Each structure stands twice: as C-alpha cells, then as structure tokens.
C-alpha cells in the first residue's frame, strides 16, 4: 500500500468514529444485556456466584461509583444508593442494612461485586442460560417515556433541524509508541489537544481548528492544524504553513448522503448504533449551570464494532479514487481493523428543554498494531517493520451556537495537493 493511500485509510478510520482476569479463581461466563451479547466485560463464577467488576457494571448499567480509600464503595443511580465494603457481606441499601450473598472481592486493583444482587437492586431482571453459560440481564429503562436509543435519535433529529452548530473542547492524551519493540522517546508522550469548529449538516461543511501542545517535552513545539471539508473538497492548513492545500474529497459523496439519510431516519439511526456495537443506558439525571440534563452513557462492544466498521469502511474504500485495487485495499483495511483494539466510553448530556446534546464527555483507549509486511506497504529499507501504538484519551466537548450562520475560511488561494512538491529525502 502506498504511504499516501495508507494515510487516507487511517484518516477514514478516524473520521468514521475517536484485561486481565483477576487473580482469584473463577470460571468465566458470558453476559447478555437487553438482548445484546456483551464481550467487553469479564463475568466470573466464584463458588456458584457470578461476579463482575464494579467498573464494568457502571458501564453497562449507567450507575455512578465512588470508591473510598478504606475499601468501601457507593453505587448510585438516581435516588438509590448501595454501599458495600470489600470482604464483607454486610451492606447498606438506602441506609437500611442488607446482607449480600457473597462479599465483594478486590483483586489486581479492581473490585468485583455479586452480579445478580447488584443488578436486581438497580432494576434488572436476571436469568441464567445454562446451555450458553451466560448471565442474561434485561431492564426496561426510560426517561419521560423515551429509551436511551430513542432519546439519542430525537437529539440527532434536533441537530439536523438547526442545521449548524459550533463546538469546542479539550482532550488529554497519553501515548506510547514502539517501533520494532523499542519505545520511541522522541514522540511526545503526553499532549493536550484543544479543538474548536463549526458543523453544517446540509449542504455538508466542516471546519475544525486543532491545537496540540506537548506536555513536558522540552523543545517540541506547539502545533496547529486547520481542516475545512465540503462534500467535494478537503482543505488542510498543516502546522507551520501559511497556505491551504486542497484535494478532492477522498470519501465518496454517496457515503455522506447515506449517513445523512440514516441520521434523519429514527429507525435507521437506531439500527446503525446497534450494528456498530453501541451499548446504551441512562446515567443519573443532573443539573449544570441551572440547566436540567438527561445523561446517556454509551460503551463500545469491540467485536460488533469491528464487524460494523468493516462493513462501513468497505463502502468508503470502494468509492475512493485511489490507485490501489479496491479489493486489495479492503483486505488491508480488514487486517488493520483486526489489529486495533478500542475501549470507548462516552456520556451525552442532553438538555431536557431543547433535547440538544450540549455536552459530550469521553474516555477512550486504543491499541493499534501496524505490520508493514501484512499491509504490504512500500517501505524504505531503514523503516520499522512493526509499529505498536497505545493511546489513552479523556476529553470534553461543549456544543453551542445553534442555527448560527456557518463561517467558512477563505480557501480561494488554496494550492492543489497534486502540484505541491514533496521534499526530497537526503
């Protein structure tokens, strides 16, 4: 695969988005939540009791967890609180004494709690599928008559109707990159990313300004990149450049039209979220700056994500005007996705009055392995054969400026990428 095409593929991966077992003995069981098998979380059977890490329970149940230094923890959702202590069966439910069937266990930095009792406490029906060795959880969860999926779909529809909005936010990223097994120290390991921009739905236009500041890296400079996209063109002003560079949009127009059609159709939007492995639940309602918010939590089922993402990217690659054979490119894409692991979790704060998604908070980890031979990339003789990249990201975005006029940058003097000479290697 040519380097330029590979960079476009990696960009496509970015645009379409962004554990060990505990030491105590236990047999692993599968988990189903509201009809979806969930492969992200380990459920262990210990002396006949199913145990799950409290962090995992928070992900698929939408509860808040507070763990104190003295090994006590509080699990809270709306007005209900369960207080537990590691190693003790005695607990408190809304300040009333209760007895757990099995004491919480702490192992390798994680606290495991009895799944059936904890899940039933927070409204789940719990069953056991002996044939599949699977714990089955079901819960009908609504806010003002809406399920989490229905609320997100309605919020997306509001976004489509206002047509334009602005956003800004920050992201803290920790990186570790290895080349042929050796860590690359020259690459900043901690960076702060500040992003701002404006989005227009119809006709599609994006503008983003991204400033990257390395933390504690001495001479590594701050970098700013600007990106402007329409359905036909992509413009980029790279760090240190005063001029815009333009190229034809690498993603087919049919792809954008289909995505807009999906987002405007509630049934299609809900189906896509399910296909992409998004597991949704409600968090506790909250108030921020005097505004009341629903909170929708989403976590990613990696196996379903890989299947759904591969299907989506096949469509993207098929429509790209690239020199490589589309079938070969799809095979390389599949290998790249197989070598990628993502743990992605976000919270959407949806304004109860406007149904607009005002705030998004996210926590993501990604491991990506790139093997030049597997991807059949053209390489220089001294280039690394294998790259291993680990990213740990946390951030928050705020969305505002609903319906304001979209302000596009002046790209009238942009230079065509094809006419820009690449620097000659020494």
N, C-alpha and C positions, 0 to 999 in steps of 0.2 A: 504494500500500500504506500503510495507517495505521501510524503510528510504533509503537504498542504491538504490533501484529502483526509488524512488522519485527523488533522486539527479541526476540520469541518465536522467530522464524525463526533469528536469529543464535544464540540460546541452543540451539536444536535442532542447529545446526551444531557447537556446542561440545560438547554432551553426547554426540552420537553418536561422537565422537573420544575433539588438543590438541592457465646460464653461458655465459659467452662461450667461443668456441673459442680455442685457443692461437694464438699469433702464427705459429708455424712452419707451413709449408704442409702440407696433408694433406686427403685426401678422407674424408668422414665415412662410417662404416659402422654398421649396426645390430648389436644384441647380443641373444643369447638365452641365458638361464641356466636350466638344468634344465627346459627346455620352455616357459619363460615369456619372451616378448619384453620386454626392459627398455628403457624410453625415457628414463630419468633420466640416463644416462651417455653421454658422447661417446667413441666409439672412432674413431680417425683412422688412415688408411692412409698411411704415410710410407715411400716407396721400397720398397713391397711388404710392409712390416711393419705389423701392427696395433699401435697404441699406445693406452694408456689411462692416465688419471691414477691415481697410486697411492692417492689418497683414494677414488676410485670403486672401485678393486679391493678396498680394505679393506671397503667397504660390502657388495659382493655376495659376497665370499669369506670375510669374517669374520676376516681377519688383523689383527694389530697392526702399526702402522707407527711407527717412530721416525726422524725426520729431524733430522740434526745441522746445526750452523751451517756446517760445511765441505763441504756438499753430498753427504754420504754418508747413506744410509738403510738401516735394517734392517726387513725384513718377516718377521714371526714368526707361526707358528701351532703350538700345542702344542710339540713339541720340534724343530721345523725352522726354520732361520733363513737367509734370503737377504740378503746385504749387498751393496749397489750404490753406485756413485758416479756422479753426473751427469757426462755427457760421456765416460765410459769403458766399454768393453766388458768389461774385467776385473772379476770379481766373486768373492764367496766364498759357497759353499753349505755350511753347517755347517762353516765354517772350511777347506773344501777349495776350491782355485782352480777357477773355471769361466769360460767365455767366453760372453758374451751375443751374440745375433745382431745386436743393434742397441743402441747406447748410450742410457741414459736421457737425457731432454731436460727442461730446466727452462724454462718459459715462463709469463709473467704470474703468477708466484707458485706455479705447480703443477708437480709433477714427473710426467712421463709415462714409463712403462716398457713394454717389449715384452710384449704381452698373452699371446701363445702360450707363450713360455718361462716367464713368471711363473705363468700359470695351470697349466701342466703340472707345474711344480715343486710346487705345492700341491694336486695330486691331481685336476685337471680333465682330462677328455678334450676336445680342442679340434678343431673342424672348421670348414670354410668353406663357406657356402651361396652359391655364385656368383650364382644366379638372384635372390636377395634382397639381395645384398651384405651378408651377415650373418655375424658370428662366432658360432659355436654352442659353448657350454660346457655340459658335463654332469659332475656329480660325485655319487656316492652317498655321503652323509655321515651317519654315525650315531654316537651315544654310547650304549654299553650296549644296542645293538640298536634304538635309537629315532632316527628322523629329527627335525630341529628342529620340524617341524609336530606330529609325534606327541608329542614331549615337552611342547610348549605345551598341547596338548589334554589330556594327562594332568594337567598342573599345574592347568588350569582345572577339571577334574573334582574335584581335591582341594579347590579353593576352594569349589565347590558343596557338597561334603560337610561341611566345617566350618561352613558357613552364615554365620558372622560373622567379621569381622576388622577391625583398625584400621590406619590408615596415617598417616604424617606425612612431610613433606619440604619442600624449598625449591626455588624457581625464580628464576633471574636473567633478567630480560627487558630488552632494549633495544628502544625503539620510536621510529619516525619516522612522523609523521602530517602529511599535507599536505591543505589544503583549497583547491581550485581552483588547485593548483600552488604554493601558499605554505605553507612549513613552519609548523606551529603550535608556537610556543615555549613556550606556557603549559602544554602537556601534559608531564608528567614523561617524560623520555627514557630513564631508567634506573630500574628498580624491582626491589625484592626482594620475593618473594611467599613467605609461609610458610603451609602448608596442613596441616591435621590433620582426621581424621574417622574415621567408622566405617561399615561397609557390612554390610548383612544381605541375603542372597540371597532367602530365602523365609520369610514374605512380604517383598517388596522394601521396604527402608528405607535411605535415605542420610542421613548428617549430615556437613556439612563446615563448618569454620571457616577463613576465608581472610583473612590479614592482609597488606596491601600497604603497603610502605614506600618512598616515593620517595627516590632517592639524589641528593644534591646539588641539591635543588630549593628550598632556602630555606624559604618559608612554606607549601609544600604539605604538608598534614597526613597522618599515617598513617591508614589506613582499614581497618576490619574488617567483613567480611560473613559472616553465618551462613546456611546453607541446610539445610533439612530436607525430604526428599521421601518420599512413600509412593506406592503405585500410584494413589491417588485425589487427593492434595493436594500442593501445593508451598508451603512456608513460607519466607519470607525476612525476615531482620533486616538492613536496609541500614545503611551507615555512619552513625553519629550518631543512630540510632534505638534506643529502648528497648523497642519493641513489635514483635512478629512480625506480618507481613502474610501472609494466606493467599489462595490462589486454587486453582481446580480444576486438576489436573494437565493441562498443555496437550498432553501426549503420550498417545495412546490406550493403554488397558490391553492391547489386542491386541498392540501393538508390544512392550511389556515381556515379555508371555508368550512371544512368538515368540523374542525374544532369549534368554530363559532356556532355552527349549527347544533353541535352537541350541547354547548353551554346555554343555548337559548331554548332547549327542549328538556324539561324536567326529567322525563323518563330516561332519555339518552344520557343526561349528565349523571344521574344516579347509577346507571348501568356502567358507565366508564369508571366511576370511583370504585365500584365493586370489582370490576375487571382488573384495575390497577393495584388491587390489594389493600385499599384504604379501609382500615377498621375504625369506625366512628363511634363516639359516645359523648354524653354530656358531662361537662365538669360542673362545679357549683356555680350558680349564678353569682354575679359580682357587680360592684359599682366602682367606676373610675371617673374621677373629676366630675362627680354629680350625675353621670350617665349610667343607666342600667344596662347590663350586658348578659346575653346568653354566652356560655362558653362551650365550644365544640372541640373535642380532642380527636386527633387523628394519628394513628400509628400505621406503619407500613409492614405488610406481610411480604417478606422478600421473595419467596418462591412465586407468589402470584404476580408481584411486581415485575419479576424477570420475564414471565410469560406475556403479560400485557404490554410491557415496554418493548419487548422484542417485536411484537406484532405492530405496534405503532411505528417503530423505527424502520421496519421493513417498508412501510408505506412511504416514509420520508426519503429513505435512500433510493427507492425505486423512482421517485420523481426528481431526484437531484441530477443536475447536468454535470456529471463527473467523468473523468477519463477512465476510471476503473470500471470493470464489469459489475453491474448491479448485483448479480448473484454472488460473485466473489466478495463484494463489499458486505452483503448481508451475512455471509458466513463469518467474516471478520468481526462484524458488529456483534453477532451472537457470541463469539468467543470473548469479546471484550466485556459483554454484559455478564457472562458466566464467571468471569474473573473479578467481578465487582460485588461488594457486599455493602449494603446500606442499612443503617438503623436510624430511621427518620421519625420524628415525633413533632407535631405542631399543635398549637392552640389558636383557634379563631375566636376573637371576641366580637360578637355580632350585636350591634345596637338594637335594643328592644323596640325603640320608636321607629327607626328608619330601616331596620333589617340590613343595614350596610355593615360589612366586615371592616370595622375601624382599625383593629389591631391584630397583628399576627406575631406570635412568639414561636420559636422553633429551636429544636435541639437535634443535631444530626451527626452521625459518624459514618465515614465512608472509607473503605479499603479498596484500592484499585491496583491490580497487578497487570503490567503490560509486558508481554514477552514478544520481542521483535520477530523471532522465528515463527511463532504461532500466527502472528498477524501479517507475516510476510511483508514487513516494512522495509523500504530501502534505507540502509544504514551506512554511515561511514565506518571505516574499519576500527576506529577507536571509540565508537559509540557503545554505551552499555547494552548488553543483551537483554537484561531484565530490569524493570523499574517497579518498585513497590512503594505505594503512596498511601499514607494514612492521614485522614482529615477529621478533626473534631471541631464542630461548629455550633455556636449558640448565638442567637440574634433576635431582634425585634424590629418590626416594621409598623409604621403608622400610615394610615390611608386617609386622605383629605382632598379638598378641592373638587368636590363632586360637581360635574357638569360644567366646569370652567373651560374656556377656550384652550384647545391644545396649542402649545407654542413650540414649533419645530425649530431646530437650529438652522443657521444659514450654511447649507452644504452646496451652494451654487458653484463653488470653485473646487469641489472635491476632485481628486485625481483617481482615474481608473486604476484598479489594482493591477491590471494586465500591463500597464505602462510604467509601473514603478519597478525600477531595477532592484534586484536583491543584492545585498552587499557581497562582495567577492571574498570567499574564505581564504585566509592566509595559510 
